[in-house]
Amino acid sequence: MSQHTFFITGANSGFGFAIAKAALDAGHRVIGAVRSEAARDRLAEALPEVVTVLCDVTRFEMIAGIVDRADSEHGPIDVLINNAGYGHEGILEESPLDEMRRQFDVNVFGAVAVAKAFLPRFRERRCGFIVNVTSMGGMITMPGIAYYCGSKFALQGISEVMRAEMAPFGVHVTALCPGSFRTDWAGRSMVRSPRAIADYDAQFDPIRAARKEKSGKQAGDPVRLAKAVLTLIDADAPPPQLLLGSDALRLVRERFRQMEREVDEWESLTLSTDG
């Protein structure tokens, strides 16, 4: 395995922390980006070998300068793990648009802003790897997480275009699509819109209760995900997207089969518009 220098956003918890630790254990260098001094202190205490930098991904105007300094002082960086993000849960009708804007600022615009800071240096060097952490929620949907799925669908599509545009320069781009893992996604870090409309109680309240009850007991192990990411990084021909977790595999396959049935059912009307 080649030695790499990683830049990991959201490195203080969840997938970011697990990947940072696995990369260090494998002999790689890690620059961990976090959005607050408190998070920086926690990361430095837990993983002293990590080079910590402050980077709020919603401060778009500051990201290029942060990446420039990190690359010049600790680089060249050759792997970006675009991991910073969070979950939002709420019935669409009940959820304020401001919460959607915040969700997209972090999960989409922030991720794209960080990637764009790396694209010119990766293109000029004719190498590099960008892993955009999306979700199975970027390929399937579930009631109650419209803003989250919308943000991950957006990043999924952007990742595919980014991959096509960077391929001629030897730069790899993969969307990482985890299922349910034992992180704080459904717990401490989840933003939940208050309930207000009784018509949705029967549909959504059991979903919210089950998600809270399952938090911390999911089948997915972040340590195993981190090992999978290291395997991905050294692949000669990495995939456009990598599903991780048995539930992600099952649910995405079910969605593909359903889509194929829907396309077949409406094929005649689809073709009727040519003329």
Secondary structure, 3 states (H helix, E strand, C coil): CCCCEEEEECCCCHHHHHHHHHHHHCCCEEEEEECCHHHHHHHHHHCCCCEEEECCCCCHHHHHHHHHHHHHHHCCCCEEEECCCCCEEECHHHCCHHHHHHHHHHHHHHHHHHHHHHHHHHHHHCCCEEEEECCHHHCCCCCCEHHHHHHHHHHHHHHHHHHHHHHHHCCEEEEEEECCECCCCCCCCCEECCCCCHHHHHHHHHHHHHHHHHCCCCCECHHHHHHHHHHHHCCCCCCCEEEECHHHHHHHHHHHHHHHHHHHHCHHHHHCCCC
